[in-house]
């Protein structure tokens, strides 16, 4: 089976030299692919996501990925340098989809409790969809600094959003103005994050019908929120 090696050669060419010169483009910058090449790359990424979720990162071989993608073994290296390289692509897709799912149907100008309830419900839906990928991220973050940083950045994104909301609610008089919004946001996000990983990532058994409700209750009581009058 013949494969188009031009994308791979272009990626190698843009890396610069070892003389200290800064390359003109980032080595991970996507190259322009043909429609067929883009479809092949997407198929490899989709397959990698499924295989990583099933086998874990360490146990996955590149041949497992190409087999799942119904692609020749050498095709992998046309688009990716390593398992880490394709894992980055997997998480590009996962994180984008996760955030899109959180934004879906978010109420505008709703009271704080309604917003918290929406966000908790959507977070659980998104995490359930991507539980396998999130489990892999937890695994790889324990021994790879780059993915540890990615793991922190995912969490930090939620902390920043929660902190911003809490500050707004403090200014509006909806909750206690005296606590530190950054620390409280980090504590509440850690509660949701770690609980969800234990439940959906590790398989701990809970009453799924009550989880979102109880999460929201913890947030509301911690912040001292009251539902606004209509």
C-alpha positions as CSV (number, residue, x, y, z in Angstrom):
1,X,0.0,0.0,0.0
2,X,1.4,3.4,-1.0
3,X,1.1,6.4,1.3
4,X,1.7,10.0,0.7
5,X,4.8,10.9,2.6
6,X,4.8,14.6,1.8
7,X,3.1,15.8,5.0
8,X,5.7,14.0,7.0
9,X,8.6,15.4,5.0
10,X,7.1,18.9,5.3
11,X,7.0,18.5,9.1
12,X,10.6,17.4,9.2
13,X,11.7,20.2,7.0
14,X,10.2,22.9,9.2
15,X,12.1,21.9,12.3
16,X,15.1,24.0,11.6
17,X,18.7,22.9,12.4
18,X,20.8,22.2,15.5
19,X,22.7,25.5,15.1
20,X,20.4,27.4,17.5
21,X,18.3,28.9,14.8
22,X,14.7,29.2,15.7
23,X,12.5,27.2,13.3
24,X,10.1,29.3,11.3
25,X,7.1,27.2,12.3
26,X,6.3,25.1,15.3
27,X,7.0,21.4,14.6
28,X,3.6,20.5,15.8
29,X,1.8,23.0,13.5
30,X,-0.6,21.2,11.3
31,X,0.4,21.0,7.6
32,X,-2.0,21.4,4.8
33,X,-3.4,17.9,4.0
34,X,-5.3,16.6,1.1
35,X,-8.9,15.7,1.8
36,X,-7.9,12.0,1.8
37,X,-4.9,12.8,4.1
38,X,-7.1,14.7,6.5
39,X,-9.6,11.8,6.6
40,X,-6.8,9.3,7.3
41,X,-5.4,11.4,10.1
42,X,-8.8,11.9,11.6
43,X,-9.4,8.1,11.4
44,X,-6.1,7.5,13.2
45,X,-7.0,10.0,16.0
46,X,-10.4,8.5,16.5
47,X,-8.9,5.0,16.6
48,X,-6.2,6.1,19.0
49,X,-8.8,7.6,21.4
50,X,-10.7,4.3,21.5
51,X,-7.6,2.1,21.9
52,X,-6.0,4.3,24.6
53,X,-9.3,4.3,26.5
54,X,-9.5,0.5,26.3
55,X,-5.9,-0.5,26.9
56,X,-4.4,2.5,28.6
57,X,-1.5,4.5,27.3
58,X,1.4,2.3,28.4
59,X,-0.1,-0.9,27.0
60,X,-1.1,0.6,23.7
61,X,1.2,-0.1,20.7
62,X,1.2,1.9,17.6
63,X,0.2,-1.2,15.7
64,X,-2.9,-1.4,17.9
65,X,-3.9,2.1,16.7
66,X,-3.2,1.4,13.0
67,X,-5.1,-1.9,13.1
68,X,-8.1,-0.2,14.8
69,X,-7.9,2.5,12.1
70,X,-7.6,-0.1,9.3
71,X,-4.4,1.6,8.1
72,X,-1.0,0.3,7.2
73,X,1.6,0.5,10.0
74,X,3.8,3.0,8.2
75,X,0.9,5.3,7.7
76,X,1.1,6.4,11.4
77,X,4.5,8.0,10.9
78,X,3.2,10.1,8.0
79,X,1.1,12.1,10.4
80,X,2.6,11.5,13.9
81,X,6.0,11.0,15.5
82,X,5.0,8.9,18.5
83,X,2.2,7.8,20.8
84,X,2.6,11.1,22.7
85,X,2.1,13.0,19.5
86,X,-1.2,11.3,18.6
87,X,-2.3,11.5,22.2
88,X,-2.0,15.3,22.0
89,X,-4.3,15.2,18.9
90,X,-6.8,13.0,20.8
91,X,-6.9,15.6,23.7
92,X,-7.3,18.5,21.3
93,X,-10.5,16.9,20.1
94,X,-11.6,15.7,23.6
95,X,-11.2,19.1,25.2
96,X,-12.9,21.0,22.4
97,X,-15.9,18.7,22.5
98,X,-16.0,18.8,26.3
99,X,-16.2,22.6,26.3
100,X,-18.8,22.6,23.6
101,X,-20.9,20.3,25.6
102,X,-20.6,22.5,28.7
103,X,-21.8,25.6,26.7
104,X,-24.7,23.8,25.2
105,X,-28.0,25.2,26.5
106,X,-26.4,27.4,29.2
107,X,-29.0,29.8,30.4
108,X,-28.5,33.5,30.0
109,X,-29.1,35.8,32.9
110,X,-30.2,32.9,35.1
111,X,-29.8,33.0,38.9
112,X,-26.6,31.6,40.3
113,X,-28.2,28.3,41.5
114,X,-29.7,27.6,38.0
115,X,-26.3,28.2,36.4
116,X,-24.5,26.0,38.9
117,X,-27.0,23.2,38.4
118,X,-26.7,23.5,34.6
119,X,-22.9,23.4,34.7
120,X,-22.8,20.4,37.0
121,X,-25.3,18.4,34.8
122,X,-23.4,19.2,31.6
123,X,-20.1,18.4,33.2
124,X,-21.3,15.0,34.2
125,X,-22.7,14.3,30.7
126,X,-19.4,15.4,29.1
127,X,-17.2,13.5,31.5
128,X,-19.3,10.3,31.0
129,X,-18.8,10.6,27.3
130,X,-15.0,11.1,27.7
131,X,-14.3,9.1,30.8
132,X,-11.9,6.7,29.1
133,X,-9.8,9.6,27.7
134,X,-9.8,11.4,31.1
135,X,-8.6,8.2,32.8
136,X,-5.7,8.1,30.3
137,X,-4.9,11.7,31.0
138,X,-4.7,10.9,34.7
139,X,-2.4,8.0,34.0
140,X,0.0,9.8,31.7
141,X,0.1,12.9,33.9
142,X,1.8,10.9,36.6
143,X,5.0,10.4,34.5
144,X,4.9,13.0,31.7
145,X,5.4,16.7,32.5
146,X,3.7,17.9,29.4
147,X,0.5,16.0,30.1
148,X,0.7,16.9,33.8
149,X,0.7,20.5,32.6
150,X,-2.3,19.7,30.3
151,X,-4.1,18.1,33.2
152,X,-3.6,21.2,35.4
153,X,-4.6,23.5,32.5
154,X,-7.9,21.7,32.1
155,X,-8.6,22.0,35.9
156,X,-7.4,25.6,35.9
157,X,-9.9,26.5,33.2
158,X,-12.8,25.5,35.4
159,X,-11.3,27.2,38.5
160,X,-11.0,30.5,36.6
161,X,-14.6,30.3,35.4
162,X,-15.9,29.5,38.9
163,X,-13.8,32.2,40.5
164,X,-15.1,34.8,38.0
165,X,-18.7,33.8,38.8
166,X,-18.2,33.8,42.5
167,X,-16.7,37.3,42.4
168,X,-19.7,38.5,40.4
169,X,-22.1,36.9,43.0
170,X,-20.1,38.5,45.8
171,X,-20.4,42.0,44.3
172,X,-24.1,41.4,43.7
173,X,-24.6,40.4,47.3
174,X,-25.7,36.9,46.5
175,X,-23.1,35.2,48.7
176,X,-20.6,35.8,51.5
177,X,-18.2,38.7,50.4
178,X,-15.5,37.8,52.9
179,X,-14.1,34.4,51.6
180,X,-11.4,34.2,49.1
181,X,-13.0,33.4,45.7
182,X,-10.0,31.8,44.2
183,X,-9.5,29.3,47.1
184,X,-13.2,28.5,47.3
185,X,-13.4,28.1,43.5
186,X,-10.4,25.7,43.6
187,X,-11.9,23.7,46.5
188,X,-15.3,23.3,44.8
189,X,-13.8,22.4,41.4
190,X,-11.6,19.9,43.1
191,X,-14.6,18.3,44.7
192,X,-16.4,17.9,41.4
193,X,-13.3,16.9,39.5
194,X,-12.1,14.2,41.9
195,X,-15.5,12.9,42.7
196,X,-16.3,12.5,39.0
197,X,-13.0,10.8,38.3
198,X,-13.6,8.3,41.1
199,X,-17.2,7.7,40.0
200,X,-17.0,7.6,36.2
201,X,-13.3,7.0,35.7
202,X,-12.6,4.4,38.4
203,X,-16.1,2.9,38.6
204,X,-17.1,3.8,42.2
205,X,-20.8,3.1,42.6
206,X,-23.2,6.0,43.4
207,X,-26.8,6.8,42.8
208,X,-26.5,8.5,39.4
209,X,-29.9,10.1,39.7
210,X,-28.8,12.1,42.8
211,X,-25.2,13.0,42.0
212,X,-25.9,16.3,40.1
213,X,-28.4,17.4,42.7
214,X,-26.1,16.7,45.6
215,X,-23.2,18.5,43.8
216,X,-25.3,21.6,43.3
217,X,-26.4,21.4,47.0
218,X,-22.7,21.4,48.1
219,X,-22.0,24.4,46.0
220,X,-25.0,26.3,47.1
221,X,-24.5,25.6,50.8
222,X,-20.7,26.4,50.6
223,X,-21.4,29.7,49.0
224,X,-24.4,30.6,51.1
225,X,-26.5,31.2,48.0
226,X,-30.3,31.7,47.9
227,X,-32.4,31.3,44.8
228,X,-33.4,34.7,43.5
229,X,-37.1,35.6,43.4
230,X,-38.5,35.5,39.9
